[in-house]
Amino acid sequence: MRLLVVLLSVLLVVSGRPDPRPNLHGAQVLRVVPDASWQLHYLMALQMQGHYDFWTEPRAVGKPVDIMGTAFQLPALHAALTQLDLTPTVLISNVADLLAKSTPRNTEANRQMNWDDYQEYDVIQEWLESLASEYPSVCRVEDIGTSYEGRTLKLLTIGTGAEDNPGIFIDGGIHAREWISPATVTYMINQLVTNSEMYSELLSTINFYIMPSINPDGYAYTWSDDRLWRKTRSETDSSLGCKGADPNRNWGFHWNEVGASSNPCSDIYAGPSPFSEVEMQLVRDEISKRASTLKAYLTFHSYSQLWMYPWGWTSDLPDDWKDLDDLAQTAVDALTAVHGTQYEIGSSTNTIYAAAGGSDDWAKGVAGVKYSYTIELRDTGLFGFLLPPSLIIPTGEETFEGVKEVGYFIARTYGK
Ligand SMILES: [Zn+2]
């Protein structure tokens, strides 16, 4: 313990605020696997400071943690990890190189919605409008408000039956740099809407409410300035010059109790207050409005290939965890059957790391949506956030099979 205190104080001295546009030449992503809980706690404290960019979160003993260091930071990062008996392996040896390779083609053709490449926010929004006008009997779109920087957030409802049919709420892109999330969510929207005759029974029994990109300012910033930006873009504390809060630490349920930071420069900054971020207020209100009919909530992140359920704020399990675990298993089986992609079904069961303020906890704990899941999409670290666009369609295909299983289950169990 004393060692830990000493190390932490050393680290606090060297900590600084992250450069909003880090120089990625020479940056690497290192992986360590803590095998003792004190190492895990140390890594959590290191993440909390906001000095290094954690690509994955310290979850549990035996689970890998991926940390990016810039060329400038790498010697200190190596030294700190080695001192803790952690042996880092180089997961991504040249972040700048990988980033250059995964940059979308800026062509006119690519400004039409497609899944051969990632898409900008306005392309996705215009596409939602065009779907609603082309398929008015299957889906409708509504503007639900504007982001901090003034971008419109849209919600697409897919369903051919009654308005009070059981519902599934799906969102993507809460963390800006997790590009595979909006890409996968839009892929699934496209399947449901353009092949609606294949899903006519499903769509007449349940309603899907979908928002593919709920952190639009952050997402736009990953296109314009910093591909690895995670948070929102609000002005939270101008004196420090650091912008944005972690929108998945900002939800008002056990807010900022654990696994979140009060440092505005941290990537896991909970924000100045619960629901300080206007985008999260808007999503919250859409869920609240439909709380009596919503049976499932799915929020898509990357990466790690995990299908997780609450609670995040405590290592206790919800009373009905077995129901959630069973449905997760069904969904993951269907997902894996497509391309063999392995997923881990996660809960707090074997996890000692908690993080409060997540949307899945709020959906279950406050809105009362029984089947609430956080899904971490591909991959397991080979490309991390810089997943090549050629993997969008395979990821979409397999994820859609899992989501359909959730849909069929909700239709069978709650359909009228
Ligand atoms: Zn995420």
Boltz pocket constraint, residues with backbone or C-beta under 6 A from the ligand:
constraints:
  - pocket:
      binder: B
      contacts: [[A, 174], [A, 175], [A, 178], [A, 248], [A, 300], [A, 301], [A, 302]]
      max_distance: 6.0
